[in-house]
């Protein structure tokens, strides 16, 4: 008997995890957040990040849904913070990690832009790898500068 593969509809949502639910979802998001932090050079430790999420200093968004292989899957995580600069508020994405970006990238940028508007931000800034450059243009995101880093020992 030939086993037929069940067709799973591809659908990914971007959902905010509110501070009151961080503990509930922590074991699910922690591995991806650790990878995002490591990629950024360990700018914050995972416990401090969790505290900042629980204290509303940072906000957590997850990309969750189904693809053609699996239902109910975490595709990515995104950490957002609002920075009060001298002349305006800016919505920043310092940590972003995920897979199958094509399933959620549009929704993520739209969700973050909406979040920025609701929080009276004048600008949105996303720290992302160079692979985002061509997609960023489709969402009217401009590359203003590159970030080059070096460990000082």
Wavefront OBJ file of the C-alpha trace (Angstrom):
o trace
v 0.000 0.000 0.000
v 1.385 3.426 -0.981
v 1.280 6.029 1.736
v -0.047 9.364 0.546
v 1.444 12.536 1.867
v -1.145 14.804 3.441
v -1.151 18.245 1.864
v -0.611 20.881 4.544
v -1.574 24.445 3.701
v 1.256 26.953 4.028
v 0.215 29.712 6.366
v 2.334 31.640 8.854
v 1.143 34.358 11.229
v 3.181 36.934 13.098
v 1.990 36.998 16.691
v 3.018 39.160 19.619
v 3.881 37.274 22.793
v 2.830 39.590 25.601
v 5.001 39.970 28.690
v 2.537 37.991 30.807
v 2.996 34.951 28.518
v 6.799 34.937 28.204
v 7.234 32.141 30.756
v 4.579 30.034 29.034
v 6.312 30.132 25.636
v 9.926 30.489 26.771
v 11.014 26.897 26.103
v 9.709 27.205 22.537
v 11.426 30.512 21.664
v 14.607 30.307 23.748
v 16.702 28.236 21.288
v 16.105 30.652 18.408
v 16.702 33.654 20.651
v 20.031 32.178 21.778
v 21.066 31.791 18.123
v 20.045 35.384 17.363
v 22.029 36.684 20.324
v 25.083 34.625 19.375
v 24.935 35.885 15.788
v 24.959 39.439 17.128
v 28.074 38.733 19.201
v 26.392 38.052 22.544
v 25.327 41.667 23.138
v 22.987 40.467 25.910
v 22.693 37.220 27.819
v 19.554 35.146 27.452
v 18.402 35.668 31.048
v 18.664 39.456 30.728
v 16.753 39.302 27.459
v 14.000 37.317 29.153
v 13.843 39.869 31.993
v 13.613 42.718 29.472
v 10.764 40.937 27.688
v 8.912 40.281 30.940
v 9.400 43.923 32.034
v 8.145 45.313 28.702
v 11.481 46.905 27.775
v 11.537 44.652 24.702
v 8.659 43.029 22.836
v 8.617 39.532 21.363
v 6.974 38.523 18.105
v 6.901 34.974 16.756
v 6.310 33.650 13.287
v 4.154 30.583 13.795
v 2.139 28.413 11.446
v 2.380 25.601 8.911
v 4.312 24.850 5.760
v 4.112 22.014 3.267
v 5.928 19.703 5.673
v 4.705 20.449 9.152
v 1.737 21.928 11.005
v 2.068 24.085 14.123
v 5.682 25.118 13.752
v 7.775 28.020 15.012
v 9.408 29.625 11.976
v 11.062 32.583 13.655
v 11.409 35.053 16.486
v 11.745 38.821 16.458
v 12.657 41.133 19.333
v 11.538 44.756 19.129
v 12.343 47.756 21.282
v 11.280 51.385 21.230
v 14.155 53.806 21.568
v 13.477 57.403 22.572
v 16.024 59.429 20.636
v 16.423 63.163 21.249
v 14.229 64.153 18.284
v 11.907 61.172 17.805
v 10.986 57.640 18.808
v 12.370 54.752 16.782
v 11.114 51.168 16.624
v 14.137 48.867 16.411
v 14.540 45.165 15.687
v 17.843 44.177 17.309
v 17.305 40.397 17.140
v 15.698 38.393 14.371
v 16.049 34.680 13.675
v 14.060 32.323 11.545
v 13.724 29.941 8.660
v 11.676 29.888 5.464
v 11.614 33.675 5.521
v 9.557 33.871 2.338
v 6.557 32.554 4.307
v 6.552 35.404 6.862
v 8.800 38.313 5.869
v 5.981 40.476 4.436
v 3.739 39.941 7.444
v 6.598 40.610 9.857
v 7.538 43.968 8.347
v 3.869 45.001 8.146
v 3.320 43.956 11.778
v 6.388 45.829 13.029
v 5.441 48.917 11.027
v 1.938 48.838 12.518
v 3.428 48.388 16.009
v 5.723 51.382 15.380
v 2.791 53.565 14.292
v 0.747 52.592 17.357
v 3.709 53.585 19.526
v 4.197 56.977 17.858
v 7.525 56.101 16.273
v 8.863 58.185 13.437
v 11.261 55.520 12.155
v 11.709 51.783 12.049
v 15.181 50.178 12.046
v 15.764 46.471 11.440
v 19.172 44.890 11.984
v 19.289 42.015 9.513
v 21.739 40.058 7.406
v 22.623 41.190 3.863
v 20.204 38.601 2.452
v 17.343 40.916 3.421
v 18.521 43.677 1.073
v 16.495 42.762 -2.029
v 13.337 42.066 -0.006
v 13.755 45.286 1.998
v 13.385 47.334 -1.177
v 9.929 45.824 -1.785
v 8.805 47.219 1.592
v 10.381 50.673 1.021
v 13.096 49.957 3.582
v 16.327 51.715 2.643
v 19.843 50.592 3.441
v 21.285 53.627 5.196
v 24.534 52.068 6.390
v 26.243 48.798 7.055
v 27.442 47.688 10.460
v 31.009 46.426 10.574
v 32.255 44.964 13.826
v 35.540 43.815 15.336
v 36.234 42.172 18.668
v 38.580 44.265 20.776
v 40.777 42.070 22.926
l 1 2 3 4 5 6 7 8 9 10 11 12 13 14 15 16 17 18 19 20 21 22 23 24 25 26 27 28 29 30 31 32 33 34 35 36 37 38 39 40 41 42 43 44 45 46 47 48 49 50 51 52 53 54 55 56 57 58 59 60 61 62 63 64 65 66 67 68 69 70 71 72 73 74 75 76 77 78 79 80 81 82 83 84 85 86 87 88 89 90 91 92 93 94 95 96 97 98 99 100 101 102 103 104 105 106 107 108 109 110 111 112 113 114 115 116 117 118 119 120 121 122 123 124 125 126 127 128 129 130 131 132 133 134 135 136 137 138 139 140 141 142 143 144 145 146 147 148 149 150 151 152 153
